[in-house]
Amino acid sequence: MNAPVSAAVQLEPRPLYGIGTVARLTGLKPDTLRVWERRYGLGASYKSASGRRQYTQADLEHLQLIAALVNDGARIGEVASSERKTLELLIKGRGKHLERSIPNSKPRVVFIGAELCNWLDGHQGCISSVSALLARQPLADVVDTLDVGDEEVALLVVDCPAVSMAQIQLMEQLSERLGSPKVLVTYRMANDRWLSELTRRGADAVAFPMEPARLAYEMGRVAVENDTKQGEFDLGELVKPKARMYSDSELAAAAQLKRLVNCECPKHIVELISMLNHFENYATQCAVENWTDAAVHSCMYAYTNQARYLMEKALKGVLDERGMEYHSLLRELAN
């Protein structure tokens, strides 16, 4: 008896762009995009449930290349059916002035797991800096059949409800199949032993659902690493984000230490921390239109995160010295 054939893994690309966004990023009018779709098949790869065109990152980059050639005098009918590599060669053959129009490809990130992918549907802004592929199947169902093509995968994000050695081995097996990209694991249950084992094997782990800011940071870090190859940024300056040391209520209590000590420093430090908290959140939510912008925003987030952490350490020194007064104010505000 023949062994059963495993079903192909369905991969969903993200982000998806509407026709208005594609028009803005290519410099083409929406009517032109519709005509090119009808005449040359240069349309969106997907459509929403309501019938709206949804362009993938590959669709967008293909149209950007064609638009650059057409604007430089090429006839649309002569280049419409060309593949990306051919289009890039044509652009390079027209001189240095046009080479800047070749878009840099976003780093690819593969997400595995139904709950993780469903959660990502509501947080697509956090993955705008990468070209994501979503597989809504469990890890065990895709480890032998997942096919992402020949392009390099920069990061593998695996949803693992309960971490175990069996799951870790499956992750490692899939990572090897994909060219050994870095691995980020999201989990619900995991003991210290398995978390340590993940770390030992070079993987990162974060509880699910992760904070959107953490996801944006991880995706931006991948993008910056890709950009670092071109000397644009120094990845060594980016470190893992630090969680907040103080809640809003604790900061409010610290700001009132002026009532007990003749010094404005606690108040000013709290003001700085609060401003950095706000900007940290803003940097993860700011709209971006291309992966380079996203990389810059990731740098801003990382630097702000570190500045906030250092100011919290400064505040901790003040609060440790005035512990009794601080906790008294904290209880007073809570009542």
N, C-alpha and C positions, 0 to 999 in steps of 0.2 A: 504493500500500500504506500502510495506517495505521501510524503509529509505535507501538511497543509501550508499553503502559501500565505505569508503574513500580509495583511492589508497595508497599502502605502500610507505613510504618515502625511496628513494634511498640514501644510505649512501656510500660515497667513502672514503676509508682509505688513509691517508697520514702520513708519506712519503712513497714512493715506491722505492724499491732498485733493481738495476740491478744485474745480476748474478755475475759480477765481484766483486761488493761490498759485496755481501753475501759470496762469496768465501773468501774474505779477512777477514771478521768479524767472520767467523766460522772456518777458517783454513782448509776448504775443497777445493779440486780442482773443477773447473767448470765441468770437465768431471764426477767427482763423483756425483755432484749435478744432472747432467742430468740422470745418471744411476739410482739414487735413485728416481727421478721423474718417470722414466719409469717403474721401478720394484715395487716401494712401494707407489707411489702416493704422494711423498713428493715434490711437485712442487710449482711453484709460483701460487698465487691466481689470478693474472691478467696477461694480455699481452697487450703490446702497439699496436697501429694501425699498426705498421710495423712487429708485431709478436714477439717482444722481451719479454722475461720473466720479470715480475715485481712482486717482493716479498713485501708483507706487513710487518709491524713490527711484527705481530703475526707469520708469516711465518719464519722470521729471528730468533726470539726467540725460536721457536720450533726446528729449525735446530741446533741452538747453544746447546740446551739441548741434542739432539740426538748425535751430534758430540762429546760432552763431555763424554757421556756413551760409545760410540764406541771407543774412544781413550783410555778409561779405561778398555777395554776388552770385552764390551758387544757386542753381535751379532746384526747387524742391523735388521735382520729379526724378532728378538724378541722384539724390541722396536719401530719399525717404525710406528706401528698403535696406539701407546699409546698416551693418552692425556697429556697436560702439567702437570696437577697435579700428574699424575702417574709418569711421567718422573722425576719430582722434588723429589718425594718420593724415587725413585730408586737411584737418585744421592745422597741424604742424607744418604741412607742406605749403601753407599760405603765408607763413612768416610768424615771427615772434609776436607781432601785434595781436594775433588771434589766439595764441596759446593760453593766454590768461583766461579764456572763456571755457577751457576744459575743466569741468567740475571735479573736485576731489571726491572720490568715493567714500561714503561713510563706513566706518568699521561695522562689521556684522556681529550681532548678538542673537543667540538662540535661547528662547524661553520654553521650558518644558513644564507641563502640568496644567490641568483645567482650571483649578482655582486661581493660580497665579495669572494665567492669561485672561481669565474673566475680570480679575482685579485690574489688570493693565488696561482693559477697555475703558475704565474710568480715570486713568492716569496717563493718557498717551502723551501729554505735554512733557512728561518726565523722560521719555525715550526719544525725543525729537533729535537728539545729537547722534543717534545711531541708526543703522538699518536693521530693524528687528525682524525675526522670524518666530512666529508663535505656533507651538504644537500643543494642542489641548488634550493630549493623552498622557497617561502615567509614564514615568521613566521606564518601567519594565517593558512597556509596549513599544517603545521607540528605540531602545538601545541597539537593536540589530538591524533596524530598517530605515532609520532616519537618514535622508539623503539631502544635503544642502548644496550640492554642486561642488565645483572646483575652487570657488573663492574662499579665502581664509576666514575663519571664525575667530573673533577676538575674545569673546566671552560666552560661556555657557551658564545660564541661570536655571537651576533645577529646583522645582518645588518638591519638598520631601516631608510629608506630614509627620512621619516618625523616622528619625535617623537611626540607622543600624549599620552593621558592617556589610550586610548584603547590599543595602542601598549605596553605601560608599563605593563598593566594588563596581556596581553598575555605573555609577557616575564616572569613575575612573576609566571604565571600559569605553563609555561613550565619548569621553574627552579624548582618549587616544584615537578613536575612529575619526574624530573631527579635526585631528591635527594638534591635539593637546592644548586647547585654549585654556585660559584661566577659568575657574569655576566659582560661582557664587550659589550658595544653597539657602533656600528659605525653608523654615521648619516650624512645626507646632510643638513637637515633643523631641527633646534630645538631652541626654545626660552629659556630664562633663567629659566622660570618657570618649564619647563619639565626637563631641565638638573638638576635643584635643586632637583626635585622629584626623579630622578634616583639616585642621590647621597644620598638622604634621605633613599632610600630603599637599599642602599649598593652596587649599581651598578656603574661602571665606564663608561665614555663616551668619544669618540674621533671622530673627524671629519674624514669622508671617502674621499679619501683613506688615511689611516694613514701612517706615515713614516715607512719604513721597520725596522729601528732601534727601533721604539717604539713597533712594533709587536714582534721583536726578544726579547726585554726586557720582555714583558708581558709573552711570552711563557717560557722564561728562568726562570722567577719568579715562574711560576707554577712548573717547574721542581725542582727548588731549594727548594720550599716549601715541595715537596714530599721527597726530600733528607734530609731536615731538621729533618724529623721524625726519621731518623737514626743518628742524631747528626753530620752530615757531615758539614753543614753550619749554619750560624746564619741569618735567614731571617730578623730579626729585623734590620740588617745593610743595607738592601736594601730599598730604598725609590723610589718614582715615579721619572722618568727621567725629567730633566729640559730642556726646549728649549733653543737654543742659544740666548744670549743677544746681540751679535754683529755679523754682517756680515763680510765677508772677507775684503770688502772695508773699513769698519769702523775700523777693526783691523789694516789695513795698515796705516790709518791716525793716529791712536793712537801710532803706532810704531815710527812715525816721530816727536813726541813731543820733542825729544832730540834737535831738531832744535831751540826750544823756551825755554826750561828749561834745565839747566845743570844737567841732571839726566838720567841714563840709565834704571831706573826701568820700565818705560812704555814699552820700547823695549823688555826687558827680560820677562815681564809679557805676552806681546803679543806672544812672541815665545813659551812660555809654553802653552798658550791657543791654539795656532795653532797646536802644537804637540798633545795635548789632543784631539782636534777635529779630527785629523787624526786617532789617535788610537781608538777613540770612534767608528768611522765608520768601522775601520778594525776589531774590536772585533765582530761586528754584521755580518761580511761577511766571517769570518774565517771558513774554512771547519771543520766539526766535524763528528766523526764516531759513537758516541753513546751518550746517553742522559746525562751521567755523564760529558762528555767533554762539552756538550752544557750548562750544569748548571754552570760549571767553567767559561765559556766564558761570561755567563750572569752576573756573579759576577764581572768579569773584566770590562764589559760594565758599570755596575751600579756604581762601584767605580770611574771609569774614568769620567763618567758623573758628579758625585758629585764634583770631583776634578776640573773639568773644570768650573763648576758653581761657585765654591768658588773663583777661580782665576778671573773669570769675575767680581765678586763682588769687588775684590781687585782693578781691573782695573777701575771699576766704580767710586771708591773713588778718583782715580787720575784724571779721566776725569771730574768729578764734580767740582774738584778744578780748573782745567784748561779748563773750558767749552768753553770760547771764542776762545782760541788758537786751541782747538781740532776741533771745528766746522768750523773754517777758513781753517784748513788743509783738512777737509773732502770735503769742497766745491772746494778747489784747485785740489784735486785728481779727482773729478767728472768732471771737465772741461777739 
